[in-house]
């Protein structure tokens, strides 16, 4: 789930080797749930069904959703559901509702869970049913931006290196970039520092050090950088009604590079 930079002095946790081992388990669980739901979703699936599937898998694993009781300043909380389900022009914080997926819908699933005291957060966008070229391109661009952001991270990097790498891919593809909501640190809680906007300047921002967990999450709207909020107080949509996409991984900064914890299959 994307975060907004509302805290001037955010907590930044440095995980111990034991915590990192637990984070790997959390990341694997998040990836498995996301990919299982993405495979299962089909035209005619209700978003409330997806929320129920997520709840079953989370509880079966002995984990906790980070969303149910989540009530930040930018939402009309608590969120009250187990997973974010954003469809077509919805891009972030999509609150599950009584909506059936149409053939060709662009569905974004965003999930953060806590297992044994450590959080992992990831998102994937998929086309449900018949592929649409414009939707496929959006998804591919966010995935390439995510790869670039991860490649720019490491123990000698700064947040700005990650942001600049993401922004370069998105802008080269011709998409506007919104920097209000972006990636963030994770650890014992879902939203920590540093804030990682999806564009920025190299060699600026906080230094990345071994033991940090980062949720890196490029998201894009096809023809605008402006967001509007649904009446539910949570779901963020493109101001023009254009298609959107969102890709996210939780990564660990290690002594010699970066480890992706939510890679899954």
Secondary structure as UniProt FT lines:
FT   STRAND          3..4
FT   TURN            8..9
FT   HELIX           17..40
FT   TURN            43..44
FT   HELIX           47..60
FT   TURN            61..62
FT   STRAND          64..65
FT   TURN            68..69
FT   TURN            73..74
FT   STRAND          84..87
FT   TURN            88..89
FT   STRAND          90..92
FT   TURN            103..104
FT   STRAND          105..115
FT   TURN            116..117
FT   STRAND          118..128
FT   HELIX           133..152
FT   TURN            155..156
FT   HELIX           159..172
FT   TURN            173..174
FT   STRAND          181..186
FT   STRAND          192..196
FT   TURN            202..203
FT   TURN            210..211
FT   STRAND          213..216
FT   STRAND          219..221
FT   STRAND          227..229
FT   TURN            231..232
FT   STRAND          236..238
FT   TURN            239..240
FT   STRAND          244..246
FT   STRAND          248..254
FT   TURN            255..256
FT   STRAND          257..260
//
